[in-house]
Amino acid sequence: MRVRVVNQYVEAASEVLAKESGEAVQRGGLRLEANPYTTDDVTAVVGISGDLAGSLYLSMSGATALRLVGRMLGQAISTLDELVQSGIAELANVIAGSAGVALAEDGVTTTISPPLTLVGAGGRLSSVEIQRLVVTLTSACGEVHVHVALRGVA
């Protein structure tokens, strides 16, 4: 997978998280992780199709999810309820959409599916034969892991 494509998703994630949290975001290094992936407390998954095929995962601790959605809403949140799950799913949706717009400017067409949110650490997800590249983004809200598993990258 070309690094420029992964960077579009990571840059979109960094920008969206900074905007929504109102905090600076620090980017960690790019790393390849083995399949299957064992989920964190909260993981949002967006399917990607078109010139690229695969998935984008956003994963984080429950505390990070609560802080992020709390910042988005401007209030303290204490329970991983449907509102928090919806907020994290929407973050993943906006990130995938923003990256898709940037990729379209390079002639790469993508379509995204509605996000899914998995709550509870320990689930296993596999991108099967697609390599999964991961970057950790850190802000005052905590760490968010951006997993990009795509094929079809020229």
N, CA, C and O atoms as a GROMACS GRO file, in nm:
protein
  616
    1MET      N    1   0.084  -0.117   0.000
    1MET     CA    2   0.000   0.000   0.000
    1MET      C    3   0.089   0.123   0.000
    1MET      O    4   0.185   0.132   0.077
    2ARG      N    5   0.058   0.215  -0.083
    2ARG     CA    6   0.140   0.335  -0.090
    2ARG      C    7   0.120   0.422   0.033
    2ARG      O    8   0.009   0.439   0.082
    3VAL      N    9   0.230   0.475   0.080
    3VAL     CA   10   0.228   0.556   0.201
    3VAL      C   11   0.142   0.681   0.182
    3VAL      O   12   0.079   0.727   0.277
    4ARG      N   13   0.138   0.737   0.060
    4ARG     CA   14   0.059   0.858   0.038
    4ARG      C   15  -0.090   0.833   0.064
    4ARG      O   16  -0.159   0.922   0.114
    5VAL      N   17  -0.139   0.716   0.030
    5VAL     CA   18  -0.280   0.684   0.054
    5VAL      C   19  -0.306   0.672   0.204
    5VAL      O   20  -0.402   0.727   0.256
    6VAL      N   21  -0.220   0.599   0.272
    6VAL     CA   22  -0.233   0.586   0.418
    6VAL      C   23  -0.226   0.724   0.482
    6VAL      O   24  -0.303   0.754   0.573
    7ASN      N   25  -0.134   0.807   0.434
    7ASN     CA   26  -0.120   0.941   0.490
    7ASN      C   27  -0.246   1.025   0.472
    7ASN      O   28  -0.276   1.109   0.556
    8GLN      N   29  -0.319   1.004   0.363
    8GLN     CA   30  -0.445   1.079   0.345
    8GLN      C   31  -0.542   1.047   0.459
    8GLN      O   32  -0.608   1.137   0.511
    9TYR      N   33  -0.550   0.920   0.496
    9TYR     CA   34  -0.640   0.880   0.605
    9TYR      C   35  -0.589   0.931   0.740
    9TYR      O   36  -0.667   0.977   0.823
   10VAL      N   37  -0.458   0.921   0.762
   10VAL     CA   38  -0.401   0.965   0.889
   10VAL      C   39  -0.412   1.117   0.902
   10VAL      O   40  -0.445   1.168   1.009
   11GLU      N   41  -0.384   1.190   0.795
   11GLU     CA   42  -0.396   1.336   0.799
   11GLU      C   43  -0.541   1.378   0.823
   11GLU      O   44  -0.567   1.470   0.901
   12ALA      N   45  -0.635   1.310   0.757
   12ALA     CA   46  -0.776   1.341   0.779
   12ALA      C   47  -0.812   1.314   0.925
   12ALA      O   48  -0.883   1.395   0.986
   13ALA      N   49  -0.765   1.203   0.980
   13ALA     CA   50  -0.794   1.170   1.120
   13ALA      C   51  -0.736   1.276   1.213
   13ALA      O   52  -0.802   1.320   1.306
   14SER      N   53  -0.613   1.316   1.188
   14SER     CA   54  -0.549   1.416   1.271
   14SER      C   55  -0.625   1.548   1.268
   14SER      O   56  -0.649   1.609   1.373
   15GLU      N   57  -0.663   1.593   1.150
   15GLU     CA   58  -0.737   1.718   1.135
   15GLU      C   59  -0.874   1.712   1.201
   15GLU      O   60  -0.912   1.805   1.271
   16VAL      N   61  -0.948   1.604   1.178
   16VAL     CA   62  -1.082   1.592   1.235
   16VAL      C   63  -1.075   1.583   1.388
   16VAL      O   64  -1.153   1.648   1.457
   17LEU      N   65  -0.982   1.503   1.440
   17LEU     CA   66  -0.970   1.490   1.586
   17LEU      C   67  -0.928   1.623   1.650
   17LEU      O   68  -0.979   1.658   1.757
   18ALA      N   69  -0.838   1.695   1.586
   18ALA     CA   70  -0.796   1.825   1.640
   18ALA      C   71  -0.915   1.923   1.641
   18ALA      O   72  -0.936   1.994   1.739
   19LYS      N   73  -0.989   1.925   1.534
   19LYS     CA   74  -1.104   2.016   1.524
   19LYS      C   75  -1.211   1.980   1.627
   19LYS      O   76  -1.261   2.068   1.698
   20GLU      N   77  -1.245   1.854   1.636
   20GLU     CA   78  -1.353   1.811   1.725
   20GLU      C   79  -1.316   1.817   1.872
   20GLU      O   80  -1.401   1.844   1.957
   21SER      N   81  -1.189   1.793   1.903
   21SER     CA   82  -1.147   1.794   2.044
   21SER      C   83  -1.100   1.932   2.090
   21SER      O   84  -1.095   1.960   2.209
   22GLY      N   85  -1.067   2.017   1.993
   22GLY     CA   86  -1.014   2.148   2.027
   22GLY      C   87  -0.872   2.140   2.082
   22GLY      O   88  -0.826   2.233   2.149
   23GLU      N   89  -0.804   2.031   2.055
   23GLU     CA   90  -0.668   2.007   2.107
   23GLU      C   91  -0.572   1.971   1.995
   23GLU      O   92  -0.612   1.916   1.892
   24ALA      N   93  -0.446   2.002   2.015
   24ALA     CA   94  -0.342   1.961   1.920
   24ALA      C   95  -0.332   1.808   1.921
   24ALA      O   96  -0.355   1.744   2.024
   25VAL      N   97  -0.297   1.752   1.808
   25VAL     CA   98  -0.283   1.608   1.794
   25VAL      C   99  -0.140   1.577   1.750
   25VAL      O  100  -0.088   1.637   1.656
   26GLN      N  101  -0.077   1.484   1.820
   26GLN     CA  102   0.058   1.438   1.787
   26GLN      C  103   0.049   1.306   1.712
   26GLN      O  104  -0.027   1.217   1.750
   27ARG      N  105   0.127   1.294   1.607
   27ARG     CA  106   0.125   1.173   1.525
   27ARG      C  107   0.243   1.083   1.560
   27ARG      O  108   0.357   1.128   1.568
   28GLY      N  109   0.214   0.955   1.581
   28GLY     CA  110   0.319   0.856   1.602
   28GLY      C  111   0.365   0.801   1.469
   28GLY      O  112   0.319   0.845   1.363
   29GLY      N  113   0.456   0.704   1.473
   29GLY     CA  114   0.509   0.643   1.352
   29GLY      C  115   0.414   0.543   1.289
   29GLY      O  116   0.322   0.494   1.354
   30LEU      N  117   0.438   0.515   1.164
   30LEU     CA  118   0.361   0.417   1.087
   30LEU      C  119   0.417   0.278   1.116
   30LEU      O  120   0.538   0.257   1.111
   31ARG      N  121   0.328   0.184   1.145
   31ARG     CA  122   0.374   0.047   1.171
   31ARG      C  123   0.278  -0.054   1.108
   31ARG      O  124   0.159  -0.029   1.094
   32LEU      N  125   0.333  -0.167   1.070
   32LEU     CA  126   0.256  -0.277   1.015
   32LEU      C  127   0.219  -0.369   1.130
   32LEU      O  128   0.305  -0.408   1.208
   33GLU      N  129   0.091  -0.404   1.141
   33GLU     CA  130   0.047  -0.496   1.247
   33GLU      C  131  -0.012  -0.621   1.186
   33GLU      O  132  -0.073  -0.617   1.079
   34ALA      N  133   0.006  -0.730   1.255
   34ALA     CA  134  -0.042  -0.860   1.208
   34ALA      C  135  -0.194  -0.872   1.226
   34ALA      O  136  -0.253  -0.806   1.312
   35ASN      N  137  -0.254  -0.956   1.145
   35ASN     CA  138  -0.395  -0.991   1.159
   35ASN      C  139  -0.406  -1.115   1.245
   35ASN      O  140  -0.311  -1.194   1.244
   36PRO      N  141  -0.511  -1.138   1.318
   36PRO     CA  142  -0.622  -1.046   1.335
   36PRO      C  143  -0.588  -0.937   1.436
   36PRO      O  144  -0.492  -0.948   1.513
   37TYR      N  145  -0.669  -0.832   1.433
   37TYR     CA  146  -0.658  -0.722   1.527
   37TYR      C  147  -0.750  -0.752   1.645
   37TYR      O  148  -0.865  -0.793   1.625
   38THR      N  149  -0.702  -0.733   1.767
   38THR     CA  150  -0.784  -0.749   1.887
   38THR      C  151  -0.832  -0.611   1.927
   38THR      O  152  -0.751  -0.522   1.955
   39THR      N  153  -0.962  -0.593   1.932
   39THR     CA  154  -1.021  -0.460   1.951
   39THR      C  155  -0.987  -0.399   2.087
   39THR      O  156  -0.965  -0.468   2.186
   40ASP      N  157  -0.985  -0.265   2.086
   40ASP     CA  158  -0.975  -0.186   2.208
   40ASP      C  159  -1.116  -0.176   2.268
   40ASP      O  160  -1.208  -0.244   2.222
   41ASP      N  161  -1.134  -0.092   2.370
   41ASP     CA  162  -1.265  -0.074   2.432
   41ASP      C  163  -1.370  -0.028   2.331
   41ASP      O  164  -1.484  -0.073   2.334
   42VAL      N  165  -1.330   0.063   2.242
   42VAL     CA  166  -1.421   0.116   2.141
   42VAL      C  167  -1.348   0.114   2.006
   42VAL      O  168  -1.238   0.167   1.994
   43THR      N  169  -1.411   0.054   1.906
   43THR     CA  170  -1.354   0.048   1.771
   43THR      C  171  -1.464   0.079   1.671
   43THR      O  172  -1.569   0.014   1.670
   44ALA      N  173  -1.440   0.179   1.586
   44ALA     CA  174  -1.533   0.211   1.478
   44ALA      C  175  -1.472   0.161   1.348
   44ALA      O  176  -1.352   0.176   1.325
   45VAL      N  177  -1.555   0.100   1.263
   45VAL     CA  178  -1.507   0.042   1.138
   45VAL      C  179  -1.588   0.101   1.022
   45VAL      O  180  -1.711   0.104   1.025
   46VAL      N  181  -1.516   0.149   0.920
   46VAL     CA  182  -1.579   0.201   0.798
   46VAL      C  183  -1.526   0.120   0.681
   46VAL      O  184  -1.404   0.110   0.662
   47GLY      N  185  -1.616   0.063   0.603
   47GLY     CA  186  -1.576  -0.009   0.482
   47GLY      C  187  -1.549   0.088   0.369
   47GLY      O  188  -1.616   0.191   0.357
   48ILE      N  189  -1.452   0.055   0.286
   48ILE     CA  190  -1.414   0.141   0.174
   48ILE      C  191  -1.414   0.056   0.047
   48ILE      O  192  -1.361  -0.054   0.045
   49SER      N  193  -1.477   0.110  -0.059
   49SER     CA  194  -1.479   0.040  -0.187
   49SER      C  195  -1.452   0.140  -0.298
   49SER      O  196  -1.440   0.260  -0.274
   50GLY      N  197  -1.443   0.090  -0.420
   50GLY     CA  198  -1.410   0.174  -0.535
   50GLY      C  199  -1.274   0.136  -0.588
   50GLY      O  200  -1.243   0.018  -0.604
   51ASP      N  201  -1.191   0.238  -0.616
   51ASP     CA  202  -1.054   0.211  -0.662
   51ASP      C  203  -0.972   0.144  -0.553
   51ASP      O  204  -0.872   0.077  -0.582
   52LEU      N  205  -1.012   0.163  -0.429
   52LEU     CA  206  -0.950   0.099  -0.314
   52LEU      C  207  -1.055   0.008  -0.251
   52LEU      O  208  -1.175   0.033  -0.265
   53ALA      N  209  -1.013  -0.095  -0.182
   53ALA     CA  210  -1.106  -0.183  -0.113
   53ALA      C  211  -1.047  -0.223   0.021
   53ALA      O  212  -0.930  -0.257   0.031
   54GLY      N  213  -1.130  -0.219   0.124
   54GLY     CA  214  -1.084  -0.258   0.256
   54GLY      C  215  -1.158  -0.183   0.364
   54GLY      O  216  -1.277  -0.156   0.352
   55SER      N  217  -1.085  -0.148   0.471
   55SER     CA  218  -1.147  -0.088   0.588
   55SER      C  219  -1.057   0.015   0.655
   55SER      O  220  -0.935   0.012   0.643
   56LEU      N  221  -1.122   0.105   0.726
   56LEU     CA  222  -1.057   0.198   0.817
   56LEU      C  223  -1.113   0.167   0.954
   56LEU      O  224  -1.234   0.160   0.972
   57TYR      N  225  -1.024   0.148   1.053
   57TYR     CA  226  -1.067   0.128   1.192
   57TYR      C  227  -1.014   0.246   1.273
   57TYR      O  228  -0.902   0.291   1.251
   58LEU      N  229  -1.094   0.294   1.366
   58LEU     CA  230  -1.048   0.388   1.469
   58LEU      C  231  -1.068   0.314   1.599
   58LEU      O  232  -1.179   0.270   1.629
   59SER      N  233  -0.962   0.300   1.678
   59SER     CA  234  -0.976   0.228   1.804
   59SER      C  235  -0.918   0.310   1.918
   59SER      O  236  -0.823   0.387   1.899
   60MET      N  237  -0.977   0.292   2.036
   60MET     CA  238  -0.936   0.371   2.152
   60MET      C  239  -0.989   0.308   2.280
   60MET      O  240  -1.073   0.218   2.277
   61SER      N  241  -0.939   0.359   2.392
   61SER     CA  242  -0.991   0.317   2.522
   61SER      C  243  -1.128   0.380   2.544
   61SER      O  244  -1.166   0.475   2.476
   62GLY      N  245  -1.201   0.325   2.638
   62GLY     CA  246  -1.330   0.383   2.673
   62GLY      C  247  -1.316   0.524   2.726
   62GLY      O  248  -1.398   0.611   2.695
   63ALA      N  249  -1.212   0.548   2.806
   63ALA     CA  250  -1.190   0.681   2.863
   63ALA      C  251  -1.163   0.783   2.752
   63ALA      O  252  -1.212   0.896   2.759
   64THR      N  253  -1.088   0.745   2.650
   64THR     CA  254  -1.062   0.835   2.538
   64THR      C  255  -1.190   0.865   2.463
   64THR      O  256  -1.216   0.980   2.427
   65ALA      N  257  -1.271   0.764   2.439
   65ALA     CA  258  -1.399   0.784   2.370
   65ALA      C  259  -1.488   0.880   2.448
   65ALA      O  260  -1.550   0.969   2.390
   66LEU      N  261  -1.495   0.862   2.580
   66LEU     CA  262  -1.577   0.951   2.663
   66LEU      C  263  -1.527   1.095   2.657
   66LEU      O  264  -1.607   1.188   2.645
   67ARG      N  265  -1.395   1.112   2.665
   67ARG     CA  266  -1.340   1.248   2.660
   67ARG      C  267  -1.363   1.313   2.523
   67ARG      O  268  -1.400   1.430   2.515
   68LEU      N  269  -1.342   1.237   2.416
   68LEU     CA  270  -1.362   1.293   2.281
   68LEU      C  271  -1.506   1.337   2.259
   68LEU      O  272  -1.531   1.449   2.216
   69VAL      N  273  -1.598   1.249   2.289
   69VAL     CA  274  -1.740   1.284   2.267
   69VAL      C  275  -1.782   1.394   2.363
   69VAL      O  276  -1.862   1.481   2.327
   70GLY      N  277  -1.729   1.393   2.484
   70GLY     CA  278  -1.757   1.501   2.578
   70GLY      C  279  -1.712   1.635   2.523
   70GLY      O  280  -1.783   1.735   2.535
   71ARG      N  281  -1.594   1.638   2.463
   71ARG     CA  282  -1.544   1.762   2.402
   71ARG      C  283  -1.632   1.804   2.284
   71ARG      O  284  -1.661   1.922   2.267
   72MET      N  285  -1.674   1.706   2.205
   72MET     CA  286  -1.759   1.735   2.090
   72MET      C  287  -1.891   1.798   2.134
   72MET      O  288  -1.944   1.887   2.068
   73LEU      N  289  -1.943   1.750   2.247
   73LEU     CA  290  -2.073   1.797   2.296
   73LEU      C  291  -2.062   1.912   2.396
   73LEU      O  292  -2.161   1.976   2.429
   74GLY      N  293  -1.941   1.937   2.443
   74GLY     CA  294  -1.922   2.044   2.540
   74GLY      C  295  -1.975   2.011   2.678
   74GLY      O  296  -2.018   2.100   2.752
   75GLN      N  297  -1.973   1.883   2.714
   75GLN     CA  298  -2.020   1.840   2.846
   75GLN      C  299  -1.952   1.711   2.887
   75GLN      O  300  -1.901   1.637   2.804
   76ALA      N  301  -1.951   1.687   3.016
   76ALA     CA  302  -1.890   1.563   3.067
   76ALA      C  303  -1.980   1.445   3.032
   76ALA      O  304  -2.102   1.453   3.045
   77ILE      N  305  -1.918   1.338   2.988
   77ILE     CA  306  -1.988   1.214   2.955
   77ILE      C  307  -1.926   1.104   3.040
   77ILE      O  308  -1.804   1.098   3.054
   78SER      N  309  -2.010   1.018   3.098
   78SER     CA  310  -1.956   0.916   3.189
   78SER      C  311  -1.990   0.772   3.152
   78SER      O  312  -1.943   0.679   3.217
   79THR      N  313  -2.071   0.753   3.049
   79THR     CA  314  -2.113   0.618   3.013
   79THR      C  315  -2.096   0.594   2.864
   79THR      O  316  -2.128   0.680   2.782
   80LEU      N  317  -2.045   0.476   2.828
   80LEU     CA  318  -2.031   0.439   2.687
   80LEU      C  319  -2.167   0.399   2.630
   80LEU      O  320  -2.189   0.283   2.593
   81ASP      N  321  -2.256   0.496   2.624
   81ASP     CA  322  -2.391   0.468   2.578
   81ASP      C  323  -2.402   0.487   2.426
   81ASP      O  324  -2.302   0.504   2.357
   82GLU      N  325  -2.526   0.484   2.376
   82GLU     CA  326  -2.549   0.498   2.232
   82GLU      C  327  -2.500   0.632   2.179
   82GLU      O  328  -2.452   0.639   2.065
   83LEU      N  329  -2.510   0.737   2.258
   83LEU     CA  330  -2.464   0.868   2.216
   83LEU      C  331  -2.313   0.868   2.190
   83LEU      O  332  -2.266   0.921   2.090
   84VAL      N  333  -2.238   0.807   2.281
   84VAL     CA  334  -2.093   0.798   2.265
   84VAL      C  335  -2.059   0.711   2.144
   84VAL      O  336  -1.973   0.747   2.063
   85GLN      N  337  -2.125   0.599   2.131
   85GLN     CA  338  -2.101   0.510   2.018
   85GLN      C  339  -2.130   0.582   1.886
   85GLN      O  340  -2.054   0.569   1.790
   86SER      N  341  -2.239   0.657   1.882
   86SER     CA  342  -2.275   0.733   1.764
   86SER      C  343  -2.171   0.840   1.734
   86SER      O  344  -2.135   0.862   1.618
   87GLY      N  345  -2.122   0.907   1.837
   87GLY     CA  346  -2.020   1.010   1.819
   87GLY      C  347  -1.891   0.955   1.761
   87GLY      O  348  -1.832   1.015   1.671
   88ILE      N  349  -1.847   0.841   1.812
   88ILE     CA  350  -1.723   0.780   1.761
   88ILE      C  351  -1.745   0.728   1.618
   88ILE      O  352  -1.656   0.740   1.534
   89ALA      N  353  -1.862   0.671   1.591
   89ALA     CA  354  -1.892   0.626   1.455
   89ALA      C  355  -1.891   0.744   1.359
   89ALA      O  356  -1.841   0.733   1.247
   90GLU      N  357  -1.946   0.857   1.402
   90GLU     CA  358  -1.949   0.975   1.316
   90GLU      C  359  -1.808   1.030   1.292
   90GLU      O  360  -1.778   1.076   1.182
   91LEU      N  361  -1.722   1.025   1.393
   91LEU     CA  362  -1.582   1.065   1.373
   91LEU      C  363  -1.519   0.980   1.263
   91LEU      O  364  -1.454   1.034   1.173
   92ALA      N  365  -1.537   0.849   1.270
   92ALA     CA  366  -1.480   0.760   1.169
   92ALA      C  367  -1.538   0.790   1.031
   92ALA      O  368  -1.466   0.788   0.931
   93ASN      N  369  -1.666   0.818   1.025
   93ASN     CA  370  -1.733   0.850   0.900
   93ASN      C  371  -1.676   0.978   0.838
   93ASN      O  372  -1.648   0.983   0.719
   94VAL      N  373  -1.660   1.081   0.920
   94VAL     CA  374  -1.606   1.209   0.871
   94VAL      C  375  -1.462   1.192   0.825
   94VAL      O  376  -1.423   1.248   0.722
   95ILE      N  377  -1.384   1.116   0.899
   95ILE     CA  378  -1.244   1.092   0.862
   95ILE      C  379  -1.236   1.020   0.727
   95ILE      O  380  -1.161   1.062   0.639
   96ALA      N  381  -1.314   0.914   0.711
   96ALA     CA  382  -1.312   0.839   0.585
   96ALA      C  383  -1.362   0.926   0.469
   96ALA      O  384  -1.307   0.919   0.359
   97GLY      N  385  -1.464   1.007   0.494
   97GLY     CA  386  -1.514   1.096   0.390
   97GLY      C  387  -1.413   1.203   0.352
   97GLY      O  388  -1.395   1.232   0.233
   98SER      N  389  -1.347   1.262   0.451
   98SER     CA  390  -1.245   1.364   0.424
   98SER      C  391  -1.129   1.307   0.344
   98SER      O  392  -1.081   1.370   0.250
   99ALA      N  393  -1.084   1.188   0.382
   99ALA     CA  394  -0.976   1.124   0.308
   99ALA      C  395  -1.021   1.092   0.166
   99ALA      O  396  -0.944   1.106   0.071
  100GLY      N  397  -1.145   1.049   0.151
  100GLY     CA  398  -1.199   1.019   0.018
  100GLY      C  399  -1.199   1.141  -0.073
  100GLY      O  400  -1.169   1.130  -0.192
  101VAL      N  401  -1.234   1.257  -0.018
  101VAL     CA  402  -1.232   1.381  -0.096
  101VAL      C  403  -1.089   1.413  -0.140
  101VAL      O  404  -1.066   1.449  -0.255
  102ALA      N  405  -0.994   1.401  -0.048
  102ALA     CA  406  -0.853   1.429  -0.082
  102ALA      C  407  -0.802   1.331  -0.188
  102ALA      O  408  -0.731   1.371  -0.280
  103LEU      N  409  -0.838   1.204  -0.175
  103LEU     CA  410  -0.796   1.104  -0.273
  103LEU      C  411  -0.857   1.131  -0.410
  103LEU      O  412  -0.793   1.109  -0.512
  104ALA      N  413  -0.983   1.178  -0.413
  104ALA     CA  414  -1.049   1.208  -0.540
  104ALA      C  415  -0.974   1.315  -0.617
  104ALA      O  416  -0.972   1.314  -0.740
  105GLU      N  417  -0.912   1.408  -0.544
  105GLU     CA  418  -0.831   1.512  -0.610
  105GLU      C  419  -0.710   1.451  -0.681
  105GLU      O  420  -0.656   1.512  -0.773
  106ASP      N  421  -0.668   1.331  -0.637
  106ASP     CA  422  -0.559   1.257  -0.702
  106ASP      C  423  -0.610   1.155  -0.802
  106ASP      O  424  -0.533   1.075  -0.856
  107GLY      N  425  -0.742   1.156  -0.829
  107GLY     CA  426  -0.800   1.064  -0.925
  107GLY      C  427  -0.836   0.928  -0.871
  107GLY      O  428  -0.864   0.837  -0.948
  108VAL      N  429  -0.836   0.912  -0.738
  108VAL     CA  430  -0.871   0.784  -0.675
  108VAL      C  431  -1.014   0.795  -0.621
  108VAL      O  432  -1.041   0.877  -0.533
  109THR      N  433  -1.104   0.714  -0.674
  109THR     CA  434  -1.244   0.718  -0.635
  109THR      C  435  -1.272   0.616  -0.526
  109THR      O  436  -1.237   0.499  -0.538
  110THR      N  437  -1.337   0.660  -0.418
  110THR     CA  438  -1.377   0.568  -0.311
  110THR      C  439  -1.520   0.596  -0.269
  110THR      O  440  -1.572   0.706  -0.286
  111THR      N  441  -1.581   0.493  -0.216
  111THR     CA  442  -1.714   0.501  -0.156
  111THR      C  443  -1.702   0.441  -0.017
  111THR      O  444  -1.632   0.341   0.001
  112ILE      N  445  -1.769   0.502   0.081
  112ILE     CA  446  -1.762   0.448   0.216
  112ILE      C  447  -1.898   0.392   0.258
  112ILE      O  448  -2.003   0.438   0.213
  113SER      N  449  -1.892   0.291   0.343
  113SER     CA  450  -2.014   0.232   0.398
  113SER      C  451  -2.044   0.296   0.533
  113SER      O  452  -1.955   0.355   0.595
  114PRO      N  453  -2.168   0.286   0.580
  114PRO     CA  454  -2.198   0.339   0.714
  114PRO      C  455  -2.108   0.272   0.818
  114PRO      O  456  -2.081   0.152   0.808
  115PRO      N  457  -2.063   0.348   0.917
  115PRO     CA  458  -1.971   0.292   1.017
  115PRO      C  459  -2.040   0.194   1.112
  115PRO      O  460  -2.160   0.204   1.138
  116LEU      N  461  -1.961   0.102   1.162
  116LEU     CA  462  -2.002   0.010   1.268
  116LEU      C  463  -1.919   0.043   1.391
  116LEU      O  464  -1.802   0.080   1.379
  117THR      N  465  -1.978   0.030   1.508
  117THR     CA  466  -1.903   0.052   1.631
  117THR      C  467  -1.906  -0.074   1.714
  117THR      O  468  -2.012  -0.131   1.741
  118LEU      N  469  -1.787  -0.118   1.756
  118LEU     CA  470  -1.774  -0.233   1.843
  118LEU      C  471  -1.734  -0.183   1.980
  118LEU      O  472  -1.637  -0.108   1.993
  119VAL      N  473  -1.807  -0.223   2.083
  119VAL     CA  474  -1.776  -0.181   2.220
  119VAL      C  475  -1.738  -0.304   2.299
  119VAL      O  476  -1.810  -0.404   2.301
  120GLY      N  477  -1.623  -0.297   2.364
  120GLY     CA  478  -1.573  -0.408   2.443
  120GLY      C  479  -1.442  -0.458   2.386
  120GLY      O  480  -1.434  -0.499   2.270
  121ALA      N  481  -1.340  -0.454   2.467
  121ALA     CA  482  -1.208  -0.500   2.424
  121ALA      C  483  -1.208  -0.651   2.406
  121ALA      O  484  -1.282  -0.723   2.472
  122GLY      N  485  -1.124  -0.697   2.315
  122GLY     CA  486  -1.101  -0.840   2.300
  122GLY      C  487  -1.164  -0.904   2.179
  122GLY      O  488  -1.137  -1.022   2.153
  123GLY      N  489  -1.246  -0.831   2.104
  123GLY     CA  490  -1.300  -0.887   1.980
  123GLY      C  491  -1.189  -0.900   1.879
  123GLY      O  492  -1.088  -0.830   1.887
  124ARG      N  493  -1.205  -0.989   1.784
  124ARG     CA  494  -1.101  -1.008   1.685
  124ARG      C  495  -1.156  -0.973   1.548
  124ARG      O  496  -1.258  -1.027   1.504
  125LEU      N  497  -1.085  -0.882   1.479
  125LEU     CA  498  -1.119  -0.841   1.343
  125LEU      C  499  -1.002  -0.876   1.254
  125LEU      O  500  -0.886  -0.862   1.294
  126SER      N  501  -1.030  -0.922   1.133
  126SER     CA  502  -0.922  -0.951   1.041
  126SER      C  503  -0.950  -0.886   0.908
  126SER      O  504  -1.061  -0.892   0.856
  127SER      N  505  -0.848  -0.824   0.852
  127SER     CA  506  -0.857  -0.770   0.717
  127SER      C  507  -0.811  -0.877   0.617
  127SER      O  508  -0.781  -0.847   0.501
  128VAL      N  509  -0.805  -1.000   0.664
  128VAL     CA  510  -0.772  -1.121   0.590
  128VAL      C  511  -0.639  -1.103   0.518
  128VAL      O  512  -0.534  -1.102   0.583
  129GLU      N  513  -0.640  -1.090   0.387
  129GLU     CA  514  -0.514  -1.085   0.312
  129GLU      C  515  -0.467  -0.943   0.285
  129GLU      O  516  -0.375  -0.922   0.206
  130ILE      N  517  -0.529  -0.844   0.348
  130ILE     CA  518  -0.491  -0.705   0.326
  130ILE      C  519  -0.402  -0.659   0.441
  130ILE      O  520  -0.439  -0.673   0.557
  131GLN      N  521  -0.286  -0.604   0.409
  131GLN     CA  522  -0.198  -0.553   0.513
  131GLN      C  523  -0.267  -0.439   0.587
  131GLN      O  524  -0.339  -0.358   0.528
  132ARG      N  525  -0.245  -0.433   0.718
  132ARG     CA  526  -0.304  -0.329   0.803
  132ARG      C  527  -0.192  -0.242   0.858
  132ARG      O  528  -0.104  -0.289   0.931
  133LEU      N  529  -0.196  -0.115   0.820
  133LEU     CA  530  -0.098  -0.019   0.869
  133LEU      C  531  -0.165   0.067   0.976
  133LEU      O  532  -0.281   0.104   0.962
  134VAL      N  533  -0.091   0.098   1.081
  134VAL     CA  534  -0.148   0.166   1.198
  134VAL      C  535  -0.062   0.285   1.237
  134VAL      O  536   0.061   0.278   1.236
  135VAL      N  537  -0.130   0.394   1.271
  135VAL     CA  538  -0.065   0.513   1.325
  135VAL      C  539  -0.142   0.553   1.450
  135VAL      O  540  -0.265   0.554   1.449
  136THR      N  541  -0.071   0.585   1.557
  136THR     CA  542  -0.135   0.632   1.680
  136THR      C  543  -0.131   0.784   1.683
  136THR      O  544  -0.027   0.846   1.664
  137LEU      N  545  -0.248   0.842   1.708
  137LEU     CA  546  -0.260   0.987   1.724
  137LEU      C  547  -0.288   1.013   1.872
  137LEU      O  548  -0.372   0.946   1.932
  138THR      N  549  -0.216   1.110   1.930
  138THR     CA  550  -0.230   1.138   2.072
  138THR      C  551  -0.269   1.284   2.093
  138THR      O  552  -0.211   1.375   2.034
  139SER      N  553  -0.369   1.304   2.179
  139SER     CA  554  -0.410   1.440   2.219
  139SER      C  555  -0.438   1.437   2.368
  139SER      O  556  -0.416   1.335   2.434
  140ALA      N  557  -0.484   1.547   2.421
  140ALA     CA  558  -0.520   1.554   2.563
  140ALA      C  559  -0.635   1.459   2.595
  140ALA      O  560  -0.653   1.422   2.711
  141CYS      N  561  -0.712   1.418   2.495
  141CYS     CA  562  -0.821   1.323   2.516
  141CYS      C  563  -0.772   1.179   2.528
  141CYS      O  564  -0.843   1.094   2.581
  142GLY      N  565  -0.650   1.152   2.480
  142GLY     CA  566  -0.595   1.017   2.485
  142GLY      C  567  -0.544   0.973   2.349
  142GLY      O  568  -0.530   1.055   2.258
  143GLU      N  569  -0.518   0.844   2.335
  143GLU     CA  570  -0.467   0.788   2.210
  143GLU      C  571  -0.579   0.732   2.125
  143GLU      O  572  -0.670   0.665   2.173
  144VAL      N  573  -0.570   0.761   1.995
  144VAL     CA  574  -0.661   0.704   1.895
  144VAL      C  575  -0.572   0.634   1.793
  144VAL      O  576  -0.480   0.694   1.738
  145HIS      N  577  -0.600   0.507   1.769
  145HIS     CA  578  -0.523   0.427   1.674
  145HIS      C  579  -0.599   0.424   1.541
  145HIS      O  580  -0.716   0.384   1.535
  146VAL      N  581  -0.532   0.467   1.435
  146VAL     CA  582  -0.591   0.470   1.301
  146VAL      C  583  -0.535   0.351   1.225
  146VAL      O  584  -0.415   0.345   1.197
  147HIS      N  585  -0.623   0.256   1.192
  147HIS     CA  586  -0.584   0.135   1.120
  147HIS      C  587  -0.634   0.149   0.976
  147HIS      O  588  -0.752   0.175   0.954
  148VAL      N  589  -0.544   0.132   0.880
  148VAL     CA  590  -0.580   0.141   0.739
  148VAL      C  591  -0.546   0.008   0.674
  148VAL      O  592  -0.430  -0.033   0.670
  149ALA      N  593  -0.649  -0.059   0.623
  149ALA     CA  594  -0.630  -0.189   0.557
  149ALA      C  595  -0.696  -0.180   0.420
  149ALA      O  596  -0.817  -0.201   0.406
  150LEU      N  597  -0.616  -0.147   0.317
  150LEU     CA  598  -0.669  -0.125   0.183
  150LEU      C  599  -0.588  -0.198   0.079
  150LEU      O  600  -0.467  -0.214   0.093
  151ARG      N  601  -0.655  -0.242  -0.026
  151ARG     CA  602  -0.585  -0.295  -0.143
  151ARG      C  603  -0.636  -0.220  -0.266
  151ARG      O  604  -0.738  -0.151  -0.262
  152GLY      N  605  -0.562  -0.235  -0.373
  152GLY     CA  606  -0.598  -0.164  -0.496
  152GLY      C  607  -0.520  -0.038  -0.514
  152GLY      O  608  -0.547   0.040  -0.606
  153VAL      N  609  -0.423  -0.015  -0.429
  153VAL     CA  610  -0.340   0.105  -0.437
  153VAL      C  611  -0.236   0.084  -0.546
  153VAL      O  612  -0.155  -0.008  -0.540
  154ALA      N  613  -0.241   0.173  -0.644
  154ALA     CA  614  -0.146   0.160  -0.757
  154ALA      C  615  -0.007   0.206  -0.719
  154ALA      O  616   0.084   0.202  -0.802
   0.00000   0.00000   0.00000
